[in-house]
Amino acid sequence: MIIFLYGPDTYRSRQKLNEIIERYKKIHKSGLSLKFFDFEKDSFDDFRDALKSSSMFREKKLLILKNLFSNQKAENDFLKNLKEISKSKEIILIYEEEIDEKSPLAEKLKKEAKSHKFNLLEGIFLENWIKREFQKYSAKIEPQALDLLVDYVGNDLWQMENEIKKLVSYKEEQTIKKEDIKLLVKPKIETDIFKTIDAIAAKNKRKALSLIKEHLEEGNSPAYLLAMINFQFRNLLIIKSCELKHELYANDMRILSRKLGIHPYVIGKTIQQMRRFSFEELKKIYRKIFEADLNIKTGKMEPETALDLLITEI
């Protein structure tokens, strides 16, 4: 039997993998028939030898294969021998993350194996998953707090699990509120740069320069700050362009987030800032950011000087 676990949601696929392993260990207590193969270092021959070898305990084997799709030769060999492998009474579990689903082996496995694809959770499915996690700890979360938690963390379930544990520990036997999210959860996106962009949008150059100075004193490099400013003005241009094309779904940040591949938290902040710039202003600023970056990379200006000059010229 072949089991095929794959997809970008590695948290849930790893959970499924661990469930299968634990279930197997309960039945086959020796553990000697459980073998792992990583095709970044193992070969198809290593796997085939293990598959054909006799078990001294006459147990059904569980052979777990990882990175099969990262090894072209092993992938091709597996495909060539798929009919023979499928007839085996052993359990072959293939565990992958991102793969080319149109590859010949993936197409075959999706049809002929017990296939489970783990997509990233979105919308109501993500919210329900979070609620169930809180319920495991006998905890509750208010709807507004849940929305903010999703905006801050997104569908990274590895980080979400840690944040939920932190919140539950902090508010033991109490309902999680929006204020708790703001206090304890740091958004995946660097939020401090928004304050600097807000100051630039308000034409408050003194405050913008002061904020840049604070960033530098905290140890942030001028190159990092310029990259963050570039990142946000690029987002402003993209969102402004959507507005001009009447494609701005302001009533649902997540729709626009999926469409553009930009985090919902960034979408919300960007829409607020976008209103204060014309499209021509944004294009002009973006060109100045490019010039500042070029001056730094060609050695025409020191990074801090180029950054200060950029802020004063915007």
C-alpha positions as CSV (number, residue, x, y, z in Angstrom):
1,M,0.0,0.0,0.0
2,I,1.3,3.5,-0.9
3,I,0.3,6.6,1.1
4,F,1.0,9.9,-0.5
5,L,1.1,13.0,1.7
6,Y,1.9,16.3,0.1
7,G,1.0,20.0,-0.1
8,P,2.2,23.4,1.2
9,D,0.5,23.1,4.7
10,T,3.4,21.2,6.3
11,Y,1.9,21.6,9.8
12,R,-1.1,19.4,9.1
13,S,0.8,17.0,6.8
14,R,3.4,16.5,9.5
15,Q,0.6,15.9,12.0
16,K,-0.8,13.2,9.7
17,L,2.6,11.7,9.2
18,N,3.1,11.5,13.0
19,E,-0.4,10.0,13.5
20,I,0.4,7.2,11.0
21,I,3.8,6.5,12.7
22,E,2.3,6.4,16.2
23,R,-0.5,4.1,15.0
24,Y,2.0,1.8,13.4
25,K,4.2,1.7,16.6
26,K,1.3,0.7,18.7
27,I,0.7,-2.4,16.6
28,H,4.4,-3.2,15.8
29,K,6.1,-2.6,19.1
30,S,9.6,-3.6,18.1
31,G,10.0,-0.6,15.8
32,L,12.6,-2.5,13.7
33,S,10.4,-2.6,10.6
34,L,10.0,1.2,10.6
35,K,12.6,2.8,8.2
36,F,13.2,6.3,6.9
37,F,14.7,7.2,3.5
38,D,15.8,10.7,2.6
39,F,16.5,10.8,-1.1
40,E,18.8,13.8,-0.7
41,K,21.3,11.2,0.6
42,D,19.7,7.8,0.0
43,S,19.2,6.1,-3.4
44,F,16.3,4.2,-4.9
45,D,18.4,1.0,-4.6
46,D,18.6,1.5,-0.8
47,F,14.8,1.7,-0.7
48,R,14.3,-1.3,-3.0
49,D,16.6,-3.4,-0.9
50,A,14.7,-2.6,2.3
51,L,11.4,-3.3,0.6
52,K,12.5,-6.7,-0.6
53,S,14.4,-7.8,2.5
54,S,12.6,-10.2,4.9
55,S,11.6,-8.9,8.3
56,M,12.9,-11.1,11.2
57,F,9.7,-10.4,13.1
58,R,7.4,-11.1,10.1
59,E,6.0,-7.6,10.7
60,K,4.5,-5.4,8.0
61,K,7.1,-2.7,7.2
62,L,6.5,1.0,7.2
63,L,8.9,2.7,4.8
64,I,8.8,6.5,4.9
65,L,10.2,8.3,1.9
66,K,11.1,12.0,1.9
67,N,12.5,14.2,-0.9
68,L,11.7,11.6,-3.5
69,F,10.8,14.4,-5.9
70,S,14.0,16.2,-5.2
71,N,16.1,13.4,-6.7
72,Q,15.4,13.0,-10.4
73,K,16.9,9.6,-10.7
74,A,15.1,8.2,-7.7
75,E,11.8,9.7,-8.9
76,N,12.3,8.1,-12.4
77,D,13.3,4.8,-10.9
78,F,10.3,4.8,-8.6
79,L,7.9,5.6,-11.5
80,K,9.4,2.7,-13.6
81,N,8.9,0.2,-10.7
82,L,5.6,1.6,-9.5
83,K,3.5,-1.4,-10.5
84,E,5.8,-3.8,-8.7
85,I,6.0,-1.5,-5.6
86,S,2.2,-1.1,-5.5
87,K,1.8,-4.9,-5.2
88,S,3.9,-5.0,-2.0
89,K,2.1,-5.8,1.2
90,E,4.3,-3.3,3.0
91,I,3.3,0.3,3.8
92,I,5.2,2.9,1.7
93,L,4.5,6.4,2.9
94,I,5.7,9.3,0.6
95,Y,6.0,12.6,2.4
96,E,6.5,15.8,0.3
97,E,6.0,19.5,0.6
98,E,5.8,21.6,-2.6
99,I,6.0,19.5,-5.7
100,D,5.2,19.7,-9.4
101,E,1.8,18.1,-9.3
102,K,1.9,17.6,-13.1
103,S,5.0,15.4,-13.0
104,P,4.3,11.8,-14.2
105,L,5.0,10.3,-10.8
106,A,2.7,12.8,-9.0
107,E,-0.1,12.2,-11.5
108,K,0.2,8.4,-11.0
109,L,0.3,8.6,-7.2
110,K,-2.7,10.9,-7.1
111,K,-4.7,8.2,-8.9
112,E,-3.2,5.0,-7.6
113,A,-2.1,5.7,-4.0
114,K,-4.0,6.8,-0.9
115,S,-3.4,10.5,-1.6
116,H,-3.8,13.4,0.8
117,K,-3.1,17.0,-0.3
118,F,-2.8,19.6,2.5
119,N,-3.6,23.0,1.1
120,L,-3.1,26.1,3.3
121,L,-6.2,26.9,5.2
122,E,-8.2,30.0,4.3
123,G,-11.3,31.9,5.5
124,I,-13.8,29.9,7.6
125,F,-11.6,26.8,7.5
126,L,-8.7,28.6,9.1
127,E,-10.9,30.2,11.7
128,N,-12.6,26.9,12.6
129,W,-9.1,25.3,13.0
130,I,-8.1,28.1,15.4
131,K,-11.2,27.8,17.4
132,R,-10.7,24.1,17.8
133,E,-7.1,24.7,19.0
134,F,-8.4,27.1,21.7
135,Q,-11.0,24.5,22.7
136,K,-8.2,22.0,23.3
137,Y,-7.1,24.3,26.1
138,S,-10.7,25.0,27.3
139,A,-10.2,28.6,26.1
140,K,-12.3,30.9,24.1
141,I,-11.5,33.9,21.7
142,E,-13.8,36.8,20.8
143,P,-14.7,37.2,17.1
144,Q,-12.8,40.5,16.8
145,A,-9.7,39.0,18.4
146,L,-9.9,36.0,16.1
147,D,-10.0,38.3,13.0
148,L,-7.0,40.2,14.3
149,L,-5.1,37.0,15.1
150,V,-5.7,35.8,11.5
151,D,-4.5,39.2,10.1
152,Y,-1.4,39.1,12.2
153,V,-0.3,35.5,11.7
154,G,-2.1,34.4,8.5
155,N,-2.2,30.7,7.8
156,D,1.2,29.7,9.1
157,L,0.0,27.1,11.5
158,W,3.4,26.5,13.0
159,Q,3.5,30.1,14.3
160,M,-0.3,30.1,15.0
161,E,0.2,27.1,17.4
162,N,2.8,29.0,19.3
163,E,0.8,32.1,19.5
164,I,-2.3,30.2,20.8
165,K,-0.2,28.6,23.5
166,K,1.2,32.0,24.5
167,L,-2.3,33.6,24.7
168,V,-3.8,30.7,26.6
169,S,-1.0,30.8,29.1
170,Y,-1.4,34.5,29.6
171,K,-5.2,34.5,29.9
172,E,-5.7,31.3,31.8
173,E,-9.4,30.4,31.9
174,Q,-10.3,33.8,30.4
175,T,-11.7,34.8,27.0
176,I,-9.0,36.1,24.6
177,K,-9.8,39.7,23.6
178,K,-8.5,42.0,20.8
179,E,-6.3,43.8,23.3
180,D,-4.5,40.6,24.2
181,I,-3.7,40.0,20.5
182,K,-2.2,43.5,20.2
183,L,-0.2,43.0,23.4
184,L,1.2,39.6,22.8
185,V,1.2,38.7,19.1
186,K,3.8,40.3,16.8
187,P,2.6,40.5,13.2
188,K,4.6,38.5,10.7
189,I,5.0,41.7,8.7
190,E,7.4,44.4,10.1
191,T,4.8,47.0,11.3
192,D,7.1,49.8,12.6
193,I,7.9,50.8,9.0
194,F,4.3,51.9,8.6
195,K,4.8,54.7,11.1
196,T,7.6,56.0,8.9
197,I,5.4,55.8,5.7
198,D,2.6,57.5,7.6
199,A,4.9,60.4,8.4
200,I,6.1,60.6,4.8
201,A,2.5,60.6,3.6
202,A,1.7,63.4,6.0
203,K,4.6,65.4,4.6
204,N,6.1,65.4,8.1
205,K,9.7,65.0,7.2
206,R,11.0,65.8,10.6
207,K,9.1,63.0,12.2
208,A,10.0,60.6,9.3
209,L,13.7,61.4,9.8
210,S,13.4,61.0,13.6
211,L,11.8,57.6,13.1
212,I,14.6,56.6,10.7
213,K,17.1,57.6,13.3
214,E,15.3,55.5,15.9
215,H,15.5,52.5,13.6
216,L,19.2,53.0,13.1
217,E,19.8,53.3,16.8
218,E,18.0,50.0,17.3
219,G,20.5,48.4,15.1
220,N,18.5,48.2,11.8
221,S,20.8,48.8,8.8
222,P,20.2,51.5,6.3
223,A,19.9,48.8,3.5
224,Y,17.2,47.0,5.5
225,L,15.3,50.3,6.0
226,L,15.5,51.2,2.4
227,A,14.3,47.7,1.4
228,M,11.3,48.0,3.8
229,I,10.4,51.5,2.4
230,N,10.8,50.1,-1.1
231,F,8.6,47.1,-0.2
232,Q,5.8,49.3,1.1
233,F,5.8,51.8,-1.7
234,R,5.7,49.0,-4.2
235,N,2.6,47.7,-2.3
236,L,1.1,51.2,-2.5
237,L,1.6,51.3,-6.2
238,I,0.0,47.9,-6.7
239,I,-3.0,48.7,-4.5
240,K,-3.4,52.1,-6.2
241,S,-3.4,50.5,-9.5
242,C,-6.1,48.1,-8.4
243,E,-8.2,51.1,-7.3
244,L,-7.8,52.7,-10.7
245,K,-8.9,49.5,-12.3
246,H,-11.9,49.2,-9.9
247,E,-10.5,45.9,-8.6
248,L,-10.2,47.1,-4.9
249,Y,-12.2,44.8,-2.7
250,A,-12.0,47.1,0.3
251,N,-14.8,45.2,2.1
252,D,-12.7,42.0,2.3
253,M,-9.0,42.3,2.8
254,R,-8.6,38.5,2.4
255,I,-10.0,38.5,-1.1
256,L,-7.4,41.1,-2.2
257,S,-4.7,39.3,-0.2
258,R,-5.2,36.1,-2.1
259,K,-5.4,38.0,-5.4
260,L,-2.2,39.9,-4.9
261,G,-0.3,37.5,-2.6
262,I,0.1,40.3,0.0
263,H,-0.6,39.7,3.7
264,P,-4.1,41.0,4.8
265,Y,-2.5,43.1,7.6
266,V,-0.4,44.9,4.9
267,I,-3.4,45.3,2.6
268,G,-5.4,47.1,5.4
269,K,-2.5,49.5,6.3
270,T,-1.7,50.1,2.6
271,I,-5.2,51.1,1.7
272,Q,-5.2,53.7,4.5
273,Q,-1.9,55.2,3.3
274,M,-2.8,54.9,-0.4
275,R,-5.6,57.5,-0.2
276,R,-3.0,60.2,0.6
277,F,-1.0,59.7,-2.6
278,S,-1.8,60.2,-6.3
279,F,-0.6,57.5,-8.7
280,E,1.9,59.9,-10.2
281,E,3.3,60.8,-6.8
282,L,3.8,57.1,-6.0
283,K,5.6,56.5,-9.3
284,K,7.9,59.5,-8.7
285,I,8.7,58.3,-5.1
286,Y,9.4,54.8,-6.4
287,R,11.9,56.1,-8.9
288,K,13.6,58.1,-6.1
289,I,13.9,54.9,-4.0
290,F,15.5,53.2,-7.0
291,E,17.9,56.0,-7.4
292,A,18.9,55.9,-3.7
293,D,19.5,52.2,-3.9
294,L,21.6,52.6,-7.0
295,N,23.7,55.4,-5.4
296,I,24.4,53.1,-2.4
297,K,25.3,50.1,-4.5
298,T,27.6,52.0,-6.8
299,G,29.3,53.7,-3.9
300,K,28.2,57.2,-4.9
301,M,26.7,57.8,-1.4
302,E,26.9,56.4,2.1
303,P,23.8,54.4,3.0
304,E,22.7,56.7,5.8
305,T,23.2,59.9,3.6
306,A,21.2,58.4,0.8
307,L,18.4,57.4,3.1
308,D,18.2,60.9,4.7
309,L,18.3,62.5,1.3
310,L,15.5,60.2,0.1
311,I,13.2,61.2,3.0
312,T,13.9,65.0,2.5
313,E,13.2,64.7,-1.3
314,I,9.9,62.8,-1.0
